[in-house]
């Protein structure tokens, strides 16, 4: 599947989705959020992204004030392309900044220069995007504490509405993974990662951004990514494209990853789904705990079984949850608890 046919295939899946959802009963709900991500969607021509968005609106409608996001690498956009995307209806853009340090960008195999991020943000503002978000990565081999602080401060100087900071995940099959396996590069230990997270949280808080999910900060409540909040709150979504995941009413499925197999399926009117699963009530409860505990609003204690409730009390005594969780009705992570969120989740769902 070429770039030229990608949009055509996604549109075919959207048309299939409209039929399936209509057959499931009732009128189609307008989309409250649309998120074009996974890789670098702005490698496609703006007209192709506009075509996909227009088909969403034609088939489902867009809710008033819908949040419509595209991800982008800074070197995959121009002033003209951003103007075209805004004119097509995109309201929010998330740039993969990753770092402001050239050596770190080189280790991550990123091709943009630090200055390109500033250009992209300026162009997006001029084009009229309502929200601009920046993604940062910490824990890159060779990144010093000063490198990381410099990246966060540089990002904040651009005054984004939203910032994400993620610990590096080394993907198998990448050049970085090969270099680490050969011993050419060493990944930082957990203490270094924790220090980087806390430094970012300090700097963002000082700049007026509040955390609302473990890895995400927003300048105001309206700048929180509503699409991602939908994931964390176990709402419904249909993901279109190779490898995309979907969740509707407790049924989850995922598409084939190979682009050619995906394109062939939708071209013939068949579902591109590779597999599906129906989530049992217990599965849905566990997932809800796992996801909502990461949010600043916390996990409703009503989701916890007696062992989880007892664990919540102990976690509060240990300083990982705000106290008292039972009286408040929600289990809310403390700052220290955010560093150990995975361990907190395991305790709450046992």
C-alpha positions in Angstrom: 0.0 0.0 0.0 1.5 3.3 -1.1 1.0 6.7 0.5 -1.2 7.5 -2.4 -3.6 4.7 -1.6 -3.5 4.9 2.2 -6.3 7.4 2.5 -8.4 5.5 0.1 -8.1 2.3 2.2 -8.8 4.2 5.5 -11.9 5.8 3.9 -13.1 2.3 2.9 -12.8 1.1 6.5 -14.6 4.2 7.7 -17.5 3.3 5.3 -17.5 -0.2 6.6 -17.5 1.1 10.2 -20.6 3.2 9.5 -22.5 0.1 8.1 -21.4 -2.1 11.0 -22.4 0.4 13.7 -25.7 1.2 12.0 -26.5 -2.5 11.8 -25.7 -2.8 15.5 -28.8 -0.6 16.2 -29.7 3.0 16.2 -28.4 6.2 14.8 -24.7 6.8 14.6 -23.2 9.1 17.2 -21.2 12.1 16.0 -17.5 11.9 16.7 -16.4 14.0 19.6 -12.7 13.5 18.9 -10.7 12.4 15.9 -7.0 11.6 16.3 -4.7 10.9 13.4 -1.5 9.3 14.8 0.8 6.3 14.8 4.0 7.1 13.0 4.0 10.4 11.1 0.6 11.0 9.4 1.9 14.3 8.0 4.0 12.3 5.6 0.7 12.2 3.7 -0.3 15.2 1.7 -2.6 17.6 3.6 -5.3 16.9 1.0 -5.3 13.2 1.9 -5.6 13.9 5.7 -8.4 16.4 4.8 -10.1 13.6 2.7 -10.2 11.2 5.6 -11.5 13.8 8.1 -14.2 14.9 5.6 -15.4 11.3 5.3 -15.6 11.0 9.1 -17.8 14.1 9.1 -19.9 12.8 6.1 -20.5 9.4 7.7 -20.8 10.1 11.4 -20.9 13.9 11.8 -18.7 15.9 14.2 -19.9 17.0 17.6 -19.9 20.7 18.3 -16.4 21.7 19.4 -14.9 18.3 18.4 -11.2 17.9 19.1 -9.5 17.0 15.9 -5.8 16.1 16.3 -2.9 15.1 14.1 0.5 14.1 15.2 3.5 15.4 13.2 7.2 15.3 13.2 8.6 18.9 13.0 10.3 18.2 9.7 7.3 16.8 8.0 5.3 20.0 8.0 5.6 23.4 6.4 3.8 26.7 7.0 1.7 26.0 3.9 0.8 22.4 4.9 -0.2 23.5 8.4 -2.5 26.2 6.9 -4.1 23.5 4.8 -4.6 21.2 7.7 -6.2 24.0 9.8 -8.5 24.9 6.9 -9.5 21.3 6.6 -10.8 21.3 10.2 -7.9 20.1 12.3 -7.9 21.9 15.7 -5.0 20.4 17.5 -1.5 19.3 16.6 1.0 17.3 18.5 4.7 17.6 17.5 7.2 14.9 18.3 9.9 17.2 19.7 11.6 14.5 21.8 14.6 16.6 22.7 16.3 20.0 22.2 19.8 18.5 22.2 21.3 17.5 18.8 23.3 14.6 20.2 20.1 13.1 21.8 18.1 13.6 18.6 20.9 11.8 16.7 20.8 8.8 19.1 17.1 8.6 18.6 17.6 8.8 14.8 15.5 11.9 14.6 16.2 14.1 11.5 14.9 17.4 12.7 17.0 20.1 14.2 16.0 21.8 17.5 15.2 25.0 15.8 12.7 23.3 13.5 10.4 22.7 16.4 10.2 26.5 17.1 9.4 27.1 13.5 6.7 24.4 13.5 5.0 25.8 16.6 5.1 29.3 15.2 3.6 28.2 11.9 0.8 26.2 13.8 0.0 29.3 15.9 -0.2 31.5 12.8 -2.4 28.9 11.0 -4.9 29.2 13.9 -4.6 25.8 15.6 -6.5 26.0 18.9 -4.0 23.7 20.7 -0.4 22.9 20.2 1.2 19.9 22.1 4.8 18.8 22.3 6.1 15.3 23.1 9.4 14.7 25.0 11.3 11.5 25.7 13.6 11.1 28.6 16.1 8.3 29.3 17.9 8.3 26.0 21.4 6.7 26.3 24.0 9.4 26.8 21.4 12.1 27.9 22.7 14.0 30.9 20.6 15.6 33.6 21.4 19.0 32.0 20.4 17.8 28.6 17.0 16.8 29.9 16.5 20.0 31.8 17.5 22.0 28.7 14.9 20.1 26.6 12.1 20.7 29.0 12.9 24.4 29.4 13.2 24.8 25.6 9.8 23.2 25.2 8.3 25.5 27.8 9.7 28.6 26.2 7.5 27.7 23.2 4.5 28.0 25.5 2.7 24.8 24.4 -0.8 24.2 25.6 0.1 20.6 26.4 3.2 18.6 27.1 3.8 14.9 27.3 7.0 13.3 28.7 7.6 9.6 28.2 10.4 7.3 29.4 12.2 5.9 26.4 10.9 2.5 25.2 13.5 0.7 23.1 11.6 -1.0 20.2 13.0 -4.2 18.9 14.3 -4.0 15.3 15.5 -0.4 15.6 19.0 0.7 15.2 19.0 1.9 18.8 18.0 -1.5 20.1 20.9 -3.0 18.1 23.4 -0.5 19.5 22.2 -1.3 23.1 22.4 -5.0 22.5 26.0 -4.7 21.2 26.9 -2.7 24.3 27.6 0.5 22.4 25.0 2.3 24.5 23.7 1.9 28.0 20.2 2.6 29.1 19.8 4.6 32.3 18.7 3.0 35.6 15.4 3.5 37.3 16.8 6.1 39.7 17.9 8.3 36.7 14.5 7.9 35.1 12.7 8.9 38.3 15.0 11.9 38.7 14.2 13.0 35.1 10.4 12.6 35.7 10.5 14.7 38.9 12.6 17.4 37.2 10.1 17.6 34.4 7.2 17.8 36.8 8.9 20.6 38.8 9.6 22.6 35.7 6.2 22.2 34.2 4.5 23.0 37.4 6.5 26.2 37.8 5.5 27.1 34.2 1.8 26.7 35.1 1.1 23.3 33.6 -0.7 20.7 35.7 -0.4 17.0 35.4 -3.7 15.2 34.6 -2.2 11.8 33.7 1.1 10.3 34.8 2.9 11.3 31.6 0.8 14.4 30.5 0.5 18.0 31.6 -1.8 20.7 30.4 -1.9 24.5 30.8 -5.6 24.5 31.5 -8.3 21.8 31.8 -9.6 22.6 28.3 -6.1 21.8 26.9 -6.2 18.2 28.2 -6.2 15.7 25.3 -9.9 14.6 25.2 -9.2 11.8 22.8 -6.6 10.2 25.1 -8.9 10.7 28.1 -11.5 8.6 26.2 -9.0 5.7 26.2 -8.2 6.1 29.9 -11.9 6.2 30.7 -12.7 3.1 28.7 -15.0 4.9 26.3 -15.8 3.7 22.7 -13.6 4.3 19.7 -13.0 2.9 16.2 -9.4 2.8 15.1 -8.9 2.8 11.3 -5.7 1.7 9.6 -3.1 -1.2 9.6 -2.7 -2.4 13.2 -5.3 -0.1 14.6 -7.1 -1.1 17.8 -10.8 -0.5 18.5 -13.2 -0.8 21.5 -17.0 -0.6 21.3 -19.2 -1.6 24.1 -16.8 -4.1 25.7 -15.7 -5.7 22.4 -12.1 -5.1 21.4 -10.5 -5.9 18.1 -7.3 -5.1 16.2 -6.5 -4.9 12.5 -3.9 -6.8 10.6 -0.6 -4.9 10.7 0.7 -5.6 7.2 -0.4 -2.7 4.9 -1.0 -4.9 1.9 -3.2 -7.3 3.7 -5.1 -4.4 5.3 -5.7 -2.7 1.9 -6.8 -6.0 0.3 -9.3 -6.7 3.0 -11.0 -3.3 2.9 -10.9 -3.1 -0.9 -13.0 -6.3 -1.0 -15.4 -5.1 1.6 -14.1 -7.4 4.3 -13.2 -6.4 7.8 -9.5 -5.9 8.2 -9.7 -7.2 11.8 -7.1 -9.8 12.7 -8.8 -10.9 16.0 -11.3 -9.8 18.6 -12.2 -10.4 22.2 -15.3 -9.8 24.3 -14.2 -8.4 27.7 -15.8 -10.1 30.7 -17.0 -7.9 33.5 -13.9 -8.7 35.6 -11.6 -7.8 32.7 -13.4 -4.5 32.2 -13.1 -3.7 36.0 -9.4 -4.5 36.1 -8.7 -2.4 33.0 -10.7 0.5 34.5 -8.6 0.3 37.6 -5.4 0.1 35.6 -6.3 3.2 33.5 -8.1 5.5 35.9 -5.5 5.2 38.6 -3.1 7.0 36.2 -5.4 10.1 36.1 -5.2 13.0 38.5 -8.9 12.4 39.2 -8.0 8.9 40.4 -9.7 5.5 40.5 -13.2 5.3 42.0 -12.9 3.1 45.1 -16.2 1.4 44.0 -14.1 -0.5 41.4 -12.0 -2.1 44.1 -12.7 -5.5 45.7 -12.1 -5.9 49.5 -8.4 -6.8 49.0 -8.0 -3.8 46.8 -9.6 -1.5 49.4 -7.3 -2.8 52.0 -4.4 -2.3 49.7 -5.5 1.3 49.1 -5.4 2.0 52.8 -1.9 0.6 53.1 -0.7 2.5 50.0 -2.0 5.7 51.5 -0.2 4.9 54.7 3.0 4.4 52.6 2.6 7.7 50.9 1.7 6.4 47.4 -2.0 7.4 47.5 -3.5 10.5 48.9 -5.2 9.8 52.2 -7.8 8.8 53.0 -8.8 7.2 49.7 -12.0 5.5 51.1 -13.4 8.7 52.6 -12.6 10.6 49.4 -14.2 7.9 47.2 -11.2 7.8 44.9 -7.7 6.4 45.0 -5.5 9.3 43.8 -1.8 8.9 43.3 0.6 11.1 45.2 3.7 12.5 43.4 5.7 9.6 44.7 3.0 7.2 43.7 3.2 8.4 40.1 6.8 7.0 40.1 5.5 3.6 41.2 2.1 3.6 39.3 2.5 0.1 38.0 3.2 -1.3 41.4 0.1 0.6 42.8 -2.1 -0.9 40.1 -0.9 -4.4 40.8 -1.8 -4.0 44.5 -5.2 -2.5 43.8 -6.3 -5.3 41.4 -5.0 -8.2 43.5 
